[in-house]
Amino acid sequence: MRSTDVISEPPALPGVRRRFVTARGVRFHVTEAGPADGRPVVVLHGWPQHHYTYRHLLADPPPGLRIIAPDLPGYGWSGPPPHRWAKEDVARDVLALLDELDVRRALLIGHDWGGYVGFLMVLGDPGRLDGYLPLNIAHPWQTARTMAPHFWRFLLYQPLVAGPGVPLQRHTRFLERVFRLGVTRGDEFTPEVIRTYTDRFRDPVTARAATDTYRTFLLREVPANRRPERRRSTIPIRALFGTDDGAIHRSLAAAETARADDYTVEYVSGCGHFIPEERPDLVRARLLDLAAATTPGRSERETGSGNA
């Protein structure tokens, strides 16, 4: 296979439904599983991946839940966005997609950049979400003091993606190294699975979306975010964090620094950054816990609140 060849079809997943839905100028590729009238669960992937991150949930959706896995703008098989991947813009894109899907309320899962976009959805339109399960991502309530000791980790790879990221992703084995270094439990990351991801980034549209993701973050969003996030979360958040993550330090997901009425974090030893695939059993179990604790109509007294 030549370095410029790309996979043109999404990877096979039994029983899923696929379609394209346009929202806010983005032609989203959406993969769904579970009953069409089930309780919606929106699952958002990060870099360098696409909806296949959640292949375990999609192949075996929990009873009564409708798993909705969009490829984020420019990633996977979704079309490019009409912006440069500012995270607030992407959050609005996903909320507009929910409008097009006629999803009024949903549970939310987000990993990596999808996790950060998920936090912005929680803060921007909490009435749309019953609960949130962020996976290996820093929460948005950081300060210079909390970030400073760990910013060097971002500098190990983010400037590479933000700068020469398009040729780097398209024509080298850089992404294969990202997976080798980021995974603790490698049995889920066979060469075939890794190729499912890396080959997609040989598409110039996808490579450009990834480069814009980091370029916008480093050049626009980091300088603009000198003041800590002041908005407060009012919905239940149940974070999961694999402690062997070399890119994001566990302290950046700490409950002590979260501005949230109901935020807990569970640290998972022996697990790296890619927790949806390294520990799909745990992600599934915590999703079921969150779904049970946030059954529509339950009172605040029944669901409980408070940081842990």
C-alpha positions in Angstrom: 0.0 0.0 0.0 1.4 3.4 -1.0 1.7 6.1 1.7 -0.8 8.3 -0.2 -3.5 5.6 -0.4 -6.4 5.9 2.0 -9.1 3.7 3.3 -12.3 4.7 1.5 -14.8 2.8 3.5 -15.5 2.7 7.3 -14.4 -0.5 9.1 -16.9 -3.2 9.3 -19.0 -3.4 12.4 -21.9 -5.9 12.7 -25.4 -4.5 13.2 -24.6 -0.8 13.0 -26.5 1.8 11.0 -24.6 4.5 9.1 -25.6 7.7 7.5 -24.5 11.2 6.6 -26.1 14.2 8.4 -25.3 17.8 7.6 -25.3 20.3 10.6 -23.7 23.8 10.7 -22.0 23.2 7.4 -20.4 19.9 8.4 -21.3 16.7 6.6 -21.1 14.3 9.6 -20.6 10.6 9.2 -22.7 9.0 12.0 -22.6 5.4 13.1 -25.4 4.1 15.4 -26.2 0.9 17.2 -29.0 -0.2 19.5 -32.7 0.5 19.3 -33.5 3.6 17.3 -36.0 4.7 20.0 -33.5 3.9 22.8 -32.0 6.3 25.3 -29.4 8.3 23.3 -25.8 8.1 24.2 -23.4 10.3 22.2 -19.8 9.1 22.1 -17.0 11.4 20.9 -13.6 10.3 19.8 -10.2 12.1 19.9 -7.0 12.3 17.9 -5.7 10.3 16.1 -8.9 8.2 15.8 -12.5 8.2 14.7 -15.8 6.4 15.7 -14.0 3.0 15.7 -12.7 4.0 19.2 -16.1 2.8 20.5 -16.3 -0.4 18.4 -17.1 -2.4 21.5 -20.1 -0.4 22.5 -21.3 -0.2 18.9 -20.9 -4.0 18.3 -22.7 -4.8 21.6 -24.8 -1.8 22.7 -26.2 -2.1 26.3 -29.9 -2.9 26.3 -32.2 0.1 25.8 -29.4 2.4 24.8 -28.9 4.0 21.4 -25.2 4.6 20.8 -24.6 7.5 18.5 -20.9 7.8 17.3 -20.2 10.7 14.9 -16.9 11.2 13.3 -15.9 14.7 14.5 -15.5 17.4 11.8 -12.8 16.5 9.3 -12.0 13.2 11.1 -12.9 9.7 9.9 -15.5 10.0 7.2 -17.0 13.4 8.1 -16.5 16.3 5.9 -14.3 19.3 6.9 -15.7 22.1 9.1 -16.1 25.7 7.9 -13.7 26.8 10.7 -10.3 26.0 12.0 -11.3 23.5 14.7 -11.8 25.9 17.6 -13.2 23.6 20.3 -16.2 25.9 21.1 -17.1 25.7 17.4 -16.9 21.9 17.4 -19.1 21.7 20.5 -21.7 23.8 18.7 -21.3 21.6 15.6 -22.1 18.5 17.7 -25.1 20.2 19.4 -26.4 21.1 16.0 -26.0 17.5 14.9 -28.2 16.4 17.8 -30.8 18.9 16.6 -30.7 17.3 13.2 -31.0 13.8 14.8 -34.0 15.1 16.9 -32.1 14.2 20.1 -33.4 16.5 22.8 -31.4 15.0 25.7 -28.6 12.5 25.8 -25.9 10.9 27.9 -22.4 11.8 26.7 -19.0 10.1 26.6 -15.9 11.8 25.3 -12.3 10.7 24.9 -9.2 12.9 24.3 -10.3 16.0 22.3 -13.8 14.5 22.1 -13.7 14.7 25.9 -12.7 18.3 25.9 -15.4 19.1 23.3 -17.8 17.2 25.6 -16.9 19.5 28.6 -17.7 22.5 26.4 -21.1 21.0 25.5 -21.8 20.4 29.2 -20.9 24.0 30.1 -22.6 25.5 27.0 -25.9 23.7 27.0 -26.3 21.6 30.1 -30.0 21.2 29.5 -29.3 18.8 26.6 -27.3 16.3 28.7 -28.3 14.1 31.5 -24.7 13.0 32.5 -21.2 12.9 31.2 -18.4 10.3 31.2 -15.1 12.0 30.2 -12.2 9.6 29.4 -8.6 10.5 29.8 -8.9 14.2 29.3 -8.1 17.2 31.4 -11.1 19.0 32.7 -11.4 22.7 31.6 -11.0 24.3 35.0 -7.2 24.6 34.8 -5.1 27.5 36.0 -1.5 28.4 35.2 -0.5 26.8 38.4 -2.2 23.4 37.6 -1.0 23.4 34.0 2.6 24.6 34.3 4.2 21.4 35.8 2.7 19.3 32.9 2.8 21.6 29.9 6.0 20.0 28.7 4.1 16.8 27.9 2.1 18.7 25.3 5.3 20.1 23.8 6.6 16.6 23.1 4.1 16.1 20.2 1.6 18.9 19.8 4.0 21.3 17.9 4.8 18.5 15.5 1.1 18.0 14.6 0.4 21.8 14.6 3.4 22.5 12.4 4.3 19.9 9.7 1.4 17.8 10.8 -0.1 17.2 7.3 2.9 15.6 5.7 3.9 14.0 9.0 0.6 12.2 9.3 0.3 11.4 5.6 3.7 10.2 4.7 5.5 8.9 7.8 4.9 6.3 10.5 4.5 9.0 13.2 1.0 7.9 14.2 2.1 4.3 14.6 4.6 5.5 17.2 1.9 7.5 19.0 -0.1 4.3 19.5 2.9 2.3 20.5 3.9 4.9 23.2 0.3 5.6 24.4 -1.0 2.1 25.0 -0.4 -0.1 28.0 -2.6 -3.0 27.2 -1.7 -3.6 23.6 -3.9 -6.6 22.8 -6.6 -4.4 21.5 -4.2 -2.6 19.2 -3.3 -5.1 16.6 -1.6 -3.9 13.4 -5.0 -4.1 11.6 -6.7 -1.9 14.2 -3.8 0.6 14.2 -4.0 0.7 10.4 -7.7 1.5 10.6 -6.7 4.7 12.2 -3.4 5.7 10.7 -4.4 5.1 7.1 -7.4 7.4 7.5 -4.9 10.3 8.3 -3.3 9.8 5.0 -6.3 11.6 3.6 -5.3 15.3 3.3 -8.7 16.5 4.7 -8.3 14.4 7.8 -4.6 15.3 8.2 -5.5 19.0 7.9 -8.3 18.7 10.5 -5.8 17.2 13.0 -3.3 19.9 12.3 -5.9 22.6 12.7 -7.0 20.9 16.0 -3.5 21.5 17.5 -2.6 24.7 15.7 -5.7 26.4 16.9 -5.2 25.1 20.4 -1.5 26.3 20.6 -1.8 29.6 18.7 -5.3 30.8 19.7 -6.9 28.9 22.5 -4.0 28.7 24.9 -3.2 32.4 24.7 -6.9 33.3 25.0 -7.4 31.2 28.1 -5.3 33.1 30.5 -8.3 33.3 32.8 -9.6 30.1 34.3 -13.0 28.7 33.1 -15.6 30.2 35.3 -18.7 28.4 34.2 -19.8 25.6 36.6 -21.1 22.2 35.6 -24.5 21.3 37.1 -24.8 17.8 35.7 -23.3 14.5 37.0 -19.8 13.9 35.6 -18.0 10.6 36.2 -14.5 10.8 34.8 -12.3 7.8 34.1 -8.6 8.2 33.7 -5.9 5.6 32.9 -2.9 6.4 35.0 -0.3 5.3 32.6 -1.2 8.2 30.2 2.0 9.8 29.1 0.4 12.8 27.3 -2.0 14.0 30.0 -1.2 13.9 33.7 -3.8 12.4 36.1 -3.8 15.6 38.2 -5.4 17.5 35.4 -8.6 15.5 35.9 -8.7 16.0 39.7 -12.0 16.5 41.4 -10.5 19.0 43.8 -10.0 21.6 41.0 -13.2 21.0 39.2 -15.9 23.6 39.3 -18.8 21.2 39.3 -21.7 20.3 41.5 -21.3 16.6 41.0 -17.9 15.4 39.7 -16.0 12.3 40.5 -12.9 10.7 38.9 -11.8 7.1 39.0 -8.2 6.4 38.3 -7.5 3.2 36.5 -4.1 1.6 37.1 -2.5 -0.5 34.3 -4.2 1.5 31.6 -2.8 4.1 29.2 -4.4 6.9 27.3 -6.7 4.9 25.1 -9.1 3.7 27.8 -12.2 3.1 25.5 -10.2 0.2 23.9 -7.9 -0.8 26.7 -10.7 -1.1 29.2 -14.0 -1.3 27.3 -15.5 -3.4 30.0 -15.0 -0.6 32.6 -16.3 2.1 30.2 -19.4 0.0 29.6 -20.0 -0.6 33.3 -19.6 3.1 34.2 -22.0 4.0 31.4 -24.6 1.7 32.8 -24.0 3.2 36.2 -24.5 6.7 34.9 -27.6 5.7 32.9 -29.1 4.2 36.1 -28.3 7.2 38.2 -29.7 9.7 35.8 -32.9 8.1 34.7 -35.0 11.0 33.3 -37.4 12.2 36.0 -35.4 11.2 39.0 -35.0 14.0 41.5 -31.8 15.6 42.6 -32.2 14.0 46.0 -32.3 10.5 44.4 -29.3 11.0 42.2 -27.1 12.7 44.8 -24.5 15.4 44.4 -21.1 16.5 45.6 -17.4 16.1 44.6 -15.3 13.1 45.5 
